[in-house]
Amino acid sequence: MFILNKKHNLDFKLKLIKEYKEGNIGYDSLSNKYDIDPSQLKTWTYQFDTFGIDGLISSMTRKKYSTDEKLRIIQYRITNQLSYKETARIFD
């Protein structure tokens, strides 16, 4: 059984990512070992591979944007022909 709404600190995330990348254990076994959802571990690994440690840190806090800010960010993305990922890196 997985624990819902549990916050995990950066050290914990890095520990699991390192353990996974060492290749001795897969997502399912690792998630069972630490009682987390395997999709969460996959997300952390993807965020780390894509954005480095910053990808894990920014996921720990959510920014709240006003409607005007959201429109400005969307316009910036369109004007500069950026992907969603590229835009997120700029505004995160």
C-alpha atoms as one frame of an Amber mdcrd trajectory, in Angstrom:
protein
   0.000   0.000   0.000   1.284   3.476  -0.865   1.161   6.475   1.452  -0.742
   9.372  -0.111   0.216  13.058   0.118   3.572  12.298   1.707   6.251  14.939
   1.169   9.736  13.677   0.422  12.838  15.775   0.926  15.581  16.257  -1.632
  18.010  13.837   0.030  15.418  11.061  -0.071  14.696  11.662  -3.762  18.394
  11.695  -4.644  18.992   8.508  -2.651  16.292   6.641  -4.582  17.414   7.999
  -7.955  21.000   6.962  -7.225  19.908   3.510  -6.112  17.839   3.099  -9.292
  20.621   4.332 -11.581  23.140   1.926 -10.064  21.083  -0.693 -11.863  20.641
  -3.214  -9.093  16.918  -2.627  -8.588  13.995  -1.590 -10.797  11.256   0.993
 -10.254   8.722  -1.492  -8.886  11.073  -3.164  -6.416  12.483   0.161  -5.264
   9.046   1.696  -4.820   7.934  -1.326  -2.767  11.068  -1.074  -0.634  10.351
   2.587   0.242   6.544   2.440   0.078   6.069   4.965  -2.723   4.208   4.822
  -6.011   6.456   3.656  -8.898   5.175   6.482 -11.101   6.469   8.978  -8.527
   9.945   7.487  -8.733   9.792   7.598 -12.538   8.784  11.267 -12.345  11.670
  12.132 -10.026  14.126  10.292 -12.277  12.815  12.106 -15.358  12.953  15.489
 -13.591  16.511  14.821 -12.456  17.639  13.642 -15.906  15.998  16.612 -17.614
  16.657  19.494 -15.216  19.240  18.191 -12.746  18.791  18.856  -9.038  16.749
  21.978  -9.854  14.066  19.732 -11.325  13.645  18.034  -7.973  13.721  21.227
  -5.943  11.169  23.106  -8.009   8.745  20.205  -7.767   8.705  20.560  -3.993
   7.037  23.971  -4.134   4.323  25.150  -6.482   4.177  28.698  -7.691   0.829
  30.388  -7.995   0.368  32.546 -11.067  -2.313  35.145 -11.641  -4.365  35.051
 -14.819  -2.329  37.954 -16.226   0.943  36.146 -15.501  -0.327  32.987 -17.165
  -1.330  34.916 -20.282   2.063  36.652 -20.385   3.864  33.291 -20.139   1.712
  31.748 -22.878   2.348  34.747 -25.130   6.089  34.479 -24.445   6.024  30.790
 -25.399   4.176  31.473 -28.653   6.306  34.481 -29.608   9.565  32.649 -28.973
   8.351  29.326 -30.421   9.371  27.404 -27.310   8.295  23.987 -26.114   6.394
  23.643 -22.851   9.537  22.260 -21.214  11.695  25.177 -22.380   9.096  27.667
 -21.193   8.840  25.972 -17.801  12.594  26.200 -17.302  12.502  29.942 -17.941
   9.575  30.708 -15.651  10.201  28.196 -12.879
